């Protein structure tokens, strides 16, 4: 199913694999998967903060930092979408 349809239960094994994986490209792919797998933004922030604190590879650090930078925007976008969806639903029902 690729990187898009991964069960949330896969986050833990993916993170464990990330720390032992040696190939930089595979490590970035694991981070991409974790981005889509961890449903809780607070937990996601902790994971990516841990990567930034411990990892040495520039590619994975760049990806982790970018994810952390984007988290607040994602929260804002989700809130805006939810508000619009509720308004639309209320208009459709009436």
N, CA and C atoms as an extended XYZ file, in Angstrom:
282
Properties=species:S:1:pos:R:3:atomname:S:1:resname:S:1:resid:I:1 pbc="F F F"
N         0.815       -1.201        0.000 N   UNK     1
C         0.000        0.000        0.000 CA  UNK     1
C         0.858        1.263        0.000 C   UNK     1
N         2.133        1.099       -0.011 N   UNK     2
C         3.012        2.254       -0.086 CA  UNK     2
C         3.102        3.013        1.216 C   UNK     2
N         3.522        4.249        1.102 N   UNK     3
C         3.718        5.067        2.301 CA  UNK     3
C         2.447        5.786        2.735 C   UNK     3
N         1.386        5.701        1.948 N   UNK     4
C         0.188        6.482        2.248 CA  UNK     4
C        -0.785        5.769        3.165 C   UNK     4
N        -0.918        4.486        3.039 N   UNK     5
C        -1.905        3.742        3.824 CA  UNK     5
C        -1.211        2.813        4.815 C   UNK     5
N        -0.713        3.396        5.879 N   UNK     6
C         0.011        2.634        6.885 CA  UNK     6
C        -0.767        2.736        8.197 C   UNK     6
N        -0.979        1.608        8.842 N   UNK     7
C        -1.692        1.603       10.122 CA  UNK     7
C        -0.890        2.373       11.169 C   UNK     7
N        -1.605        3.031       12.060 N   UNK     8
C        -0.932        3.803       13.109 CA  UNK     8
C        -0.056        2.915       13.988 C   UNK     8
N        -0.393        1.640       14.071 N   UNK     9
C         0.405        0.711       14.870 CA  UNK     9
C         1.808        0.510       14.292 C   UNK     9
N         2.004        0.908       13.055 N   UNK    10
C         3.315        0.755       12.417 CA  UNK    10
C         4.317        1.809       12.876 C   UNK    10
N         3.858        2.851       13.551 N   UNK    11
C         4.753        3.945       13.937 CA  UNK    11
C         5.906        3.456       14.816 C   UNK    11
N         5.609        2.648       15.780 N   UNK    12
C         6.656        2.180       16.703 CA  UNK    12
C         7.736        1.371       15.981 C   UNK    12
N         7.353        0.327       15.199 N   UNK    13
C         8.390       -0.409       14.473 CA  UNK    13
C         9.149        0.452       13.455 C   UNK    13
N         8.449        1.406       12.832 N   UNK    14
C         9.129        2.296       11.895 CA  UNK    14
C        10.190        3.127       12.612 C   UNK    14
N         9.836        3.659       13.768 N   UNK    15
C        10.789        4.473       14.527 CA  UNK    15
C        11.979        3.627       14.986 C   UNK    15
N        11.701        2.409       15.427 N   UNK    16
C        12.795        1.519       15.822 CA  UNK    16
C        13.720        1.248       14.635 C   UNK    16
N        13.132        1.038       13.471 N   UNK    17
C        13.931        0.784       12.269 CA  UNK    17
C        14.737        2.016       11.872 C   UNK    17
N        14.153        3.186       12.050 N   UNK    18
C        14.844        4.428       11.703 CA  UNK    18
C        16.192        4.508       12.404 C   UNK    18
N        16.224        4.197       13.687 N   UNK    19
C        17.447        4.363       14.466 CA  UNK    19
C        18.541        3.369       14.104 C   UNK    19
N        18.205        2.258       13.473 N   UNK    20
C        19.231        1.284       13.090 CA  UNK    20
C        19.528        1.294       11.590 C   UNK    20
N        18.675        1.934       10.803 N   UNK    21
C        18.875        1.988        9.350 CA  UNK    21
C        20.099        2.836        9.027 C   UNK    21
N        20.935        2.344        8.132 N   UNK    22
C        22.153        3.060        7.767 CA  UNK    22
C        22.003        3.887        6.492 C   UNK    22
N        21.126        3.474        5.596 N   UNK    23
C        20.944        4.166        4.322 CA  UNK    23
C        20.154        5.456        4.523 C   UNK    23
N        20.734        6.584        4.116 N   UNK    24
C        20.113        7.894        4.333 CA  UNK    24
C        18.768        8.028        3.629 C   UNK    24
N        18.675        7.524        2.403 N   UNK    25
C        17.413        7.613        1.662 CA  UNK    25
C        16.317        6.823        2.379 C   UNK    25
N        16.646        5.642        2.839 N   UNK    26
C        15.666        4.828        3.567 CA  UNK    26
C        15.230        5.521        4.859 C   UNK    26
N        16.155        6.192        5.502 N   UNK    27
C        15.825        6.916        6.745 CA  UNK    27
C        14.839        8.056        6.463 C   UNK    27
N        15.035        8.757        5.358 N   UNK    28
C        14.094        9.823        4.990 CA  UNK    28
C        12.729        9.223        4.649 C   UNK    28
N        12.714        8.111        3.944 N   UNK    29
C        11.447        7.450        3.622 CA  UNK    29
C        10.726        7.020        4.900 C   UNK    29
N        11.471        6.537        5.868 N   UNK    30
C        10.860        6.168        7.153 CA  UNK    30
C        10.270        7.400        7.824 C   UNK    30
N        10.992        8.518        7.792 N   UNK    31
C        10.450        9.750        8.386 CA  UNK    31
C         9.191       10.203        7.658 C   UNK    31
N         9.180       10.097        6.344 N   UNK    32
C         7.971       10.439        5.579 CA  UNK    32
C         6.806        9.564        6.016 C   UNK    32
N         7.086        8.286        6.216 N   UNK    33
C         6.038        7.362        6.656 CA  UNK    33
C         5.559        7.711        8.058 C   UNK    33
N         6.484        8.061        8.926 N   UNK    34
C         6.102        8.441       10.291 CA  UNK    34
C         5.227        9.688       10.296 C   UNK    34
N         5.511       10.596        9.389 N   UNK    35
C         4.702       11.813        9.267 CA  UNK    35
C         3.234       11.471        9.002 C   UNK    35
N         3.007       10.425        8.230 N   UNK    36
C         1.650       10.024        7.871 CA  UNK    36
C         1.053        9.013        8.847 C   UNK    36
N         1.875        8.452        9.704 N   UNK    37
C         1.443        7.365       10.573 CA  UNK    37
C         1.094        7.832       11.975 C   UNK    37
N         1.795        8.816       12.475 N   UNK    38
C         1.557        9.302       13.844 CA  UNK    38
C         0.390       10.284       13.808 C   UNK    38
N        -0.766        9.910       14.388 N   UNK    39
C        -1.944       10.771       14.280 CA  UNK    39
C        -1.946       11.967       15.243 C   UNK    39
N        -1.166       11.898       16.276 N   UNK    40
C        -1.161       12.936       17.307 CA  UNK    40
C         0.004       13.898       17.057 C   UNK    40
N        -0.307       15.174       16.865 N   UNK    41
C         0.738       16.151       16.555 CA  UNK    41
C         1.742       16.320       17.686 C   UNK    41
N         1.305       16.197       18.929 N   UNK    42
C         2.225       16.322       20.056 CA  UNK    42
C         3.236       15.178       20.041 C   UNK    42
N         2.751       13.978       19.802 N   UNK    43
C         3.642       12.818       19.717 CA  UNK    43
C         4.574       12.954       18.514 C   UNK    43
N         4.035       13.419       17.389 N   UNK    44
C         4.863       13.608       16.203 CA  UNK    44
C         5.969       14.618       16.478 C   UNK    44
N         5.635       15.698       17.148 N   UNK    45
C         6.636       16.707       17.468 CA  UNK    45
C         7.746       16.108       18.333 C   UNK    45
N         7.383       15.287       19.313 N   UNK    46
C         8.393       14.661       20.172 CA  UNK    46
C         9.332       13.771       19.371 C   UNK    46
N         8.774       12.987       18.462 N   UNK    47
C         9.594       12.090       17.637 CA  UNK    47
C        10.564       12.899       16.784 C   UNK    47
N        10.071       13.921       16.108 N   UNK    48
C        10.926       14.681       15.209 CA  UNK    48
C        11.907       15.567       15.978 C   UNK    48
N        11.544       16.020       17.162 N   UNK    49
C        12.495       16.741       18.014 CA  UNK    49
C        13.623       15.811       18.445 C   UNK    49
N        13.291       14.555       18.714 N   UNK    50
C        14.290       13.559       19.078 CA  UNK    50
C        15.252       13.319       17.909 C   UNK    50
N        14.715       13.256       16.708 N   UNK    51
C        15.559       13.084       15.521 CA  UNK    51
C        16.512       14.268       15.388 C   UNK    51
N        15.995       15.479       15.548 N   UNK    52
C        16.836       16.674       15.436 CA  UNK    52
C        17.923       16.672       16.506 C   UNK    52
N        17.589       16.227       17.701 N   UNK    53
C        18.553       16.234       18.803 CA  UNK    53
C        19.640       15.163       18.652 C   UNK    53
N        19.289       14.016       18.071 N   UNK    54
C        20.219       12.888       18.074 CA  UNK    54
C        20.861       12.554       16.730 C   UNK    54
N        20.197       12.895       15.634 N   UNK    55
C        20.683       12.453       14.331 CA  UNK    55
C        21.798       13.356       13.827 C   UNK    55
N        22.651       12.808       12.974 N   UNK    56
C        23.780       13.561       12.427 CA  UNK    56
C        23.670       13.781       10.917 C   UNK    56
N        22.807       13.039       10.245 N   UNK    57
C        22.700       13.115        8.792 CA  UNK    57
C        21.948       14.372        8.373 C   UNK    57
N        22.531       15.118        7.457 N   UNK    58
C        21.941       16.402        7.038 CA  UNK    58
C        20.582       16.241        6.373 C   UNK    58
N        20.399       15.184        5.576 N   UNK    59
C        19.116       14.974        4.893 CA  UNK    59
C        17.989       14.697        5.885 C   UNK    59
N        18.251       13.817        6.826 N   UNK    60
C        17.208       13.498        7.811 CA  UNK    60
C        16.957       14.680        8.744 C   UNK    60
N        18.015       15.404        9.083 N   UNK    61
C        17.838       16.597        9.927 CA  UNK    61
C        16.987       17.641        9.209 C   UNK    61
N        17.256       17.853        7.924 N   UNK    62
C        16.484       18.831        7.142 CA  UNK    62
C        15.008       18.439        7.114 C   UNK    62
N        14.752       17.145        6.865 N   UNK    63
C        13.371       16.684        6.808 CA  UNK    63
C        12.678       16.841        8.162 C   UNK    63
N        13.360       16.460        9.237 N   UNK    64
C        12.779       16.555       10.577 CA  UNK    64
C        12.498       18.013       10.951 C   UNK    64
N        13.425       18.881       10.644 N   UNK    65
C        13.223       20.317       10.947 CA  UNK    65
C        12.057       20.885       10.141 C   UNK    65
N        11.977       20.493        8.889 N   UNK    66
C        10.875       20.962        8.040 CA  UNK    66
C         9.527       20.487        8.590 C   UNK    66
N         9.478       19.255        9.026 N   UNK    67
C         8.245       18.723        9.613 CA  UNK    67
C         7.863       19.518       10.850 C   UNK    67
N         8.824       19.784       11.713 N   UNK    68
C         8.535       20.567       12.919 CA  UNK    68
C         8.055       21.972       12.553 C   UNK    68
N         8.669       22.575       11.550 N   UNK    69
C         8.243       23.910       11.106 CA  UNK    69
C         6.817       23.891       10.564 C   UNK    69
N         6.439       22.795        9.911 N   UNK    70
C         5.113       22.706        9.286 CA  UNK    70
C         3.994       22.339       10.260 C   UNK    70
N         4.314       21.782       11.404 N   UNK    71
C         3.276       21.298       12.323 CA  UNK    71
C         2.256       22.372       12.689 C   UNK    71
N         2.698       23.549       13.023 N   UNK    72
C         1.750       24.606       13.404 CA  UNK    72
C         0.848       24.994       12.242 C   UNK    72
N         1.409       25.036       11.033 N   UNK    73
C         0.582       25.362        9.867 CA  UNK    73
C        -0.450       24.274        9.624 C   UNK    73
N        -0.059       23.016        9.800 N   UNK    74
C        -1.009       21.912        9.628 CA  UNK    74
C        -2.161       22.034       10.611 C   UNK    74
N        -1.846       22.377       11.858 N   UNK    75
C        -2.904       22.543       12.868 CA  UNK    75
C        -3.872       23.644       12.444 C   UNK    75
N        -3.324       24.765       11.984 N   UNK    76
C        -4.149       25.883       11.531 CA  UNK    76
C        -5.011       25.477       10.341 C   UNK    76
N        -4.411       24.786        9.384 N   UNK    77
C        -5.152       24.354        8.193 CA  UNK    77
C        -6.265       23.373        8.541 C   UNK    77
N        -5.998       22.463        9.429 N   UNK    78
C        -7.011       21.481        9.835 CA  UNK    78
C        -8.165       22.172       10.546 C   UNK    78
N        -7.854       23.122       11.405 N   UNK    79
C        -8.903       23.875       12.105 CA  UNK    79
C        -9.756       24.653       11.113 C   UNK    79
N        -9.120       25.316       10.156 N   UNK    80
C        -9.861       26.087        9.147 CA  UNK    80
C       -10.741       25.167        8.309 C   UNK    80
N       -10.211       24.044        7.897 N   UNK    81
C       -10.988       23.091        7.113 CA  UNK    81
C       -12.179       22.580        7.913 C   UNK    81
N       -11.949       22.251        9.168 N   UNK    82
C       -13.027       21.734       10.020 CA  UNK    82
C       -14.143       22.761       10.154 C   UNK    82
N       -13.781       24.017       10.357 N   UNK    83
C       -14.794       25.081       10.471 CA  UNK    83
C       -15.596       25.207        9.176 C   UNK    83
N       -14.912       25.185        8.043 N   UNK    84
C       -15.619       25.268        6.759 CA  UNK    84
C       -16.516       24.061        6.530 C   UNK    84
N       -16.040       22.902        6.893 N   UNK    85
C       -16.821       21.678        6.710 CA  UNK    85
C       -18.076       21.712        7.578 C   UNK    85
N       -17.952       22.182        8.812 N   UNK    86
C       -19.112       22.277        9.704 CA  UNK    86
C       -20.127       23.273        9.138 C   UNK    86
N       -19.639       24.415        8.645 N   UNK    87
C       -20.553       25.396        8.038 CA  UNK    87
C       -21.261       24.795        6.827 C   UNK    87
N       -20.512       24.122        5.968 N   UNK    88
C       -21.096       23.492        4.794 CA  UNK    88
C       -22.128       22.447        5.189 C   UNK    88
N       -21.787       21.629        6.182 N   UNK    89
C       -22.712       20.579        6.637 CA  UNK    89
C       -23.984       21.197        7.190 C   UNK    89
N       -23.858       22.267        7.965 N   UNK    90
C       -25.033       22.924        8.517 CA  UNK    90
C       -25.911       23.537        7.424 C   UNK    90
N       -25.296       24.066        6.376 N   UNK    91
C       -26.069       24.599        5.262 CA  UNK    91
C       -26.773       23.492        4.487 C   UNK    91
N       -26.111       22.350        4.359 N   UNK    92
C       -26.683       21.226        3.620 CA  UNK    92
C       -27.870       20.610        4.348 C   UNK    92
N       -27.812       20.622        5.669 N   UNK    93
C       -28.880       20.007        6.457 CA  UNK    93
C       -30.125       20.869        6.443 C   UNK    93
N       -29.932       22.175        6.421 N   UNK    94
C       -31.074       23.100        6.482 CA  UNK    94
C       -31.705       23.256        5.166 C   UNK    94
